[in-house]
């Protein structure tokens, strides 16, 4: 298949970690290169923002050169940033990061195209 650089919100810096359901507030993003099998964990600096965390998190994905993202759910604003950057968005399955990468490489993940409205003004 194509070479992909996949971004995934993760709870722990570990390929056996579960995917973090919260995109904007996740602790880390994993960037995984399907060609080199290289894994890089980047801290999500957006997680402590009072607002716009999803947009800032999405910008981190763009800045790190990912072309694909696997996420449980996404806000419309974050999705807009990613779509503008031509990043493909896939819906995570239950399981570890490894399970999800494996599923994506086998074309078993659905695209994510149903985005929630932002959680505006919500406290932490």
Secondary structure by P-SEA (a helix, b strand, c coil): ccccbbbbbccccccccccccccccccbbbbbbccccbbbbbcccccccccaaaaaaaaaaaaacccbbbcccccaaaaaaaaaabbbbbbbccccaaaaaaaaaaccbbbbcccccccccccc
